[in-house]
Amino acid sequence: MREINEKEIAAVSGAGLPEFLGDVNSALTDVSGLLDSALTSLKESTGFGARVSLTFRALGLNVAKSFLTAFSGFLATISA
């Protein structure tokens, strides 16, 4: 019979959910900062190629931010 490690127990029991939620919120903060930076760079850029690249970057970061916001809300709901 094999031993069950602490991570497996935490995954099954839901223990560690607050820490995971904290990590998701930290990632959300990082993505928000990157999005703000991309939007600032987009406003200041003059070249067509740079504007296209920054537009796609901002679009991807906006999608990621939306997903992380929804996921964080879901985790907050189930951890309450």
C-alpha positions as CSV (number, residue, x, y, z in Angstrom):
1,M,0.0,0.0,0.0
2,R,1.5,3.4,-0.9
3,E,1.5,6.4,1.3
4,I,-0.7,9.3,0.5
5,N,1.3,12.6,0.6
6,E,0.1,15.8,2.0
7,K,-0.7,17.4,-1.5
8,E,-3.0,14.5,-2.4
9,I,-4.8,14.9,0.9
10,A,-5.1,18.6,0.4
11,A,-6.4,18.1,-3.1
12,V,-9.1,15.7,-2.0
13,S,-10.2,17.5,1.1
14,G,-10.2,21.0,-0.3
15,A,-7.5,22.0,2.2
16,G,-5.2,24.6,0.9
17,L,-7.9,26.4,-1.1
18,P,-7.2,29.8,0.6
19,E,-3.6,29.5,-0.4
20,F,-4.6,28.6,-4.0
21,L,-7.0,31.5,-4.1
22,G,-4.2,33.8,-2.9
23,D,-2.0,32.6,-5.8
24,V,-4.8,33.2,-8.3
25,N,-5.3,36.7,-6.9
26,S,-1.5,37.3,-7.1
27,A,-1.6,36.2,-10.8
28,L,-4.5,38.5,-11.4
29,T,-2.5,41.4,-10.0
30,D,0.4,40.5,-12.2
31,V,-1.8,40.3,-15.3
32,S,-3.5,43.6,-14.5
33,G,-0.1,45.2,-14.2
34,L,1.0,43.8,-17.6
35,L,-2.2,44.9,-19.2
36,D,-1.8,48.4,-17.9
37,S,1.8,48.5,-19.2
38,A,0.7,47.2,-22.6
39,L,-2.0,49.8,-22.9
40,T,0.4,52.6,-21.9
41,S,2.9,51.3,-24.5
42,L,0.1,51.1,-27.1
43,K,-0.8,54.8,-26.5
44,E,2.8,55.8,-26.9
45,S,3.7,53.7,-29.9
46,T,3.9,55.1,-33.4
47,G,4.9,52.2,-35.7
48,F,2.2,50.1,-37.3
49,G,3.9,46.8,-36.4
50,A,4.3,47.8,-32.8
51,R,0.7,48.9,-32.6
52,V,-0.5,45.6,-34.0
53,S,1.7,43.6,-31.7
54,L,0.7,45.5,-28.6
55,T,-3.0,45.3,-29.6
56,F,-2.9,41.6,-29.7
57,R,-0.9,41.5,-26.5
58,A,-3.5,43.7,-24.7
59,L,-6.3,41.6,-26.1
60,G,-4.8,38.4,-24.8
61,L,-4.1,39.9,-21.4
62,N,-7.6,41.2,-21.2
63,V,-9.0,37.7,-21.8
64,A,-6.6,36.3,-19.2
65,K,-7.7,39.0,-16.7
66,S,-11.4,38.3,-17.3
67,F,-10.8,34.6,-16.8
68,L,-8.8,35.0,-13.7
69,T,-11.4,37.4,-12.3
70,A,-14.2,35.0,-12.9
71,F,-12.1,32.0,-11.5
72,S,-11.2,34.0,-8.4
73,G,-14.8,34.8,-7.8
74,F,-15.8,31.2,-8.2
75,L,-13.0,30.1,-5.8
76,A,-14.1,32.7,-3.2
77,T,-17.6,31.5,-3.4
78,I,-16.8,27.8,-2.8
79,S,-14.3,28.6,-0.1
80,A,-16.8,30.7,1.9
